Amino acid sequence: MHSKVPVQPKDINAYRNIVGNEAVDELLELGRQLKGARVLHLNSTAFGGGVAELLYSMVPLMNSVGLETDWKVIEGDPDFFTITKLFHNALQGMELPWTAEMRKKYLEINVANAHQVDGLYDFVFVHDPQPAALIASLNGQKRGKWIWRCHIDTTMANPEPWDFLLPYINEYDGAIFTKDDYIKTPLRVPKVVFIPPSIDPLSPKNTIPERKQRHFIVESFNVDPRRPIILQVSRFDPWKDPLGVVDSYRIVKKFFPDAQLVFLASMASDDPEGWHYYEKLSDYANGDPDIHLLSNVQGVGSLEVSAFQAACSLVVQKSLREGFGLTVTEALWKGKPVVAGRTGGITLQIEDGVSGFLVDSIEECAQHIRCIFSNPAMARRMGEAGREHVRKNFLCTRQLADHLRLMLSL
Ligand code: UDP
């Protein structure tokens, strides 16, 4: 059997000060209607990337309103994760082969994992494509309601991998997408809903360290908190366009020679591309002492991410494709203006010109970074607007309510 991912308990009442009594009372009432329901979340990594980040909050929050929730991670070898990253990339629109050999390996590991799922759950949330097909190998042992949660932007999915995945998705009782245009072709799933992700305002990632502490943290990585900092927090991944960020920074640097560029990345265990892109980016940085490539390997954890997000001048998320982009939400919550790619879930989060800027090119990205550097008052106003937008729309209490309502409707 898969082992459970340990999570810290959470108390839903602790959120009353942030989201109000009404929202928390509603959650407790929804939880009462589902009391004792056994829930499983299944995904492909307990570390790195947005899904793991979400589950560390969603799992204990479900428990705190009366459900019995477990989180488990599927098992696979390096070849499987190489193939599933290609699958992910092809589903986000990259021209890649999806060969018979890849399909065979993908299905073999899904079958092996299906044998490890016990039938004790009333609801099973399966996250992303990596474990999506195991539902087909339960051999009549399927119990409870199964929900597929797609976190990626499949708007431009290549037909071959999408058509391969579709029959598996159609076996589910429910499906969750972040946006309606992510559905390429009609599904035969009885219930399809659109639920954007969220952040946990009480997690260490979103608790803002006080000024002295954040300066101390930033300085400990040889970054100067008194000089302008452009920050991108992302896995090293082609969709996050780190090379494009360097190009934008180089344009900005001509006007603001003091500017520093910091990348924070976590090396997710289900993402073998990380090291390859790290090397590519490192070569591209070409020894510039003001470009910093930092990751969990150097000790960047939640506290450090939060310190950099709070200490920087602005956050960039120059994605070319982005299912949602929790890093954007996190930055807006810290009152930072965000310059980000006009794509996917980012467009739900940033009101162009109000809480940041949406960009389509390296030049536009550089132009808006310069604009923010030159207008501190505007930057502050944008930060305030972004934080309010997150408070209203993208906190974990809203997402929990959406999930509970979905479960009640199945
Ligand atoms: N992250 C982190 N440390 C890092 C880089 C990223 O903890 O050095 C976190 C980041 O704060 C966010 C998540 O990884 O919570 C990335 O989620 P997002 O939705 O932005 O992108 P994904 O990796 O899922 O494509």
Residues whose N, C-alpha, C, O or C-beta is under 5 A from the ligand:
A	BS01	UDP	G48 G49 G50 V51 E53 V233 S234 R235 L264 A265 S266 S295 V300 V305 G325 L326 T327
